[in-house]
Each structure stands twice: as structure tokens, then as C-alpha cells.
Amino acid sequence: MGKRIQDQETLGYRLKMWRKHLGLNGDKFAVKAGLHVGMVRKYEVNLAIPGGEALIAIGNTGLNIHWLLFGVGNMINISEPSREVVILNMLNELDAGKREIMLNDFFLRIQDAKELKELNETVGKLLESNYCSVRPPCKNNSDCHPLRRAADPH
């Protein structure tokens, strides 16, 4: 066994920083990574160096392995798939019927959001052009119409 080293420049220190960044204790991190908790402890105190399979498992938790090994770059693996890719992958794992239901629900929500945005823009234009030009500016919130207050709070 190697000598126990607690230095900020070590792989063990960086692994422990990552685990704490995730908000996990050693046991939970080991489960997340699919590693034995005893080995994770040895890695963190520099009594062992993770091999290839362990590095892959640790990388699958979102850690940038280059940063873990060399302390260079970002701690977080920025090449993780985007949220959209993750959602598409999750949808593809569903059976066809459930996938169709989810896609229809997403479509309806997107349409609702688009319509709400258009409605807000229309109300804003009306308040700016018609309503505000007819009525003098409000002196305070109490004498303002609620729609006018919403469009231009004081």
C-alpha cells in the first residue's frame, strides 16, 4: 500500500471534492458510481489509484476525468448530453403508446405557451397604443387600472 497523502494536488483530493460537489457521502457516491465503498475511500486518501473501469464508472457520474487525473480543465464533464437529448432518450425508452401520449402532452404545452406569449404581446401593444393614449398617466397605483398596473408597474 502507498503512503497516505492529503494534498490538494492529488487525485484523491479532487475525487473527494467531486463527491462533496454532488452532496453525497462516501457510501452514496460508491453506489452511484457502482464501486465498492472501500475502494472509493482508498482513492480519496490516495492509498489506491483507480484503474480504467473505475475511472469510467467515476466519469459516468458527470466528472471530467481529465480534471480528476491532472487537475486541468473543468470539474464537470461539459460533454454531457443536453437536456433535450436526455429527454429524447427517455422518450425512446417508452413503448409507442406512452411515447405518443407524452409527445401530445408536450405539443399541447408548447402551443399553450406560444399562445400565452402572443396574448401577452397583444395586451402590451393595446395598453401602449389605445388605453394609455386615452387616459392620462397614473399618479399612483391606487388610481391605475389593474391591466395598466400589470403592463407598467410603478
Buried (B, 14 or more C-beta within 10 A) or exposed (E): EEEEEEEEEBBBBBBBBBBEEBEBEBEEBBEBBEBEBEBBBBBBBBBBBBEEEBBEBBBEBBBBBEBBEEBEEEBEBEEEEEEEEEEEEEBEEEEEEEBEEBEEEEEEEEEEEEEEEEEEEEBBEEBEEEBBEEEEEBEEEEEBEEEBEEBBEE
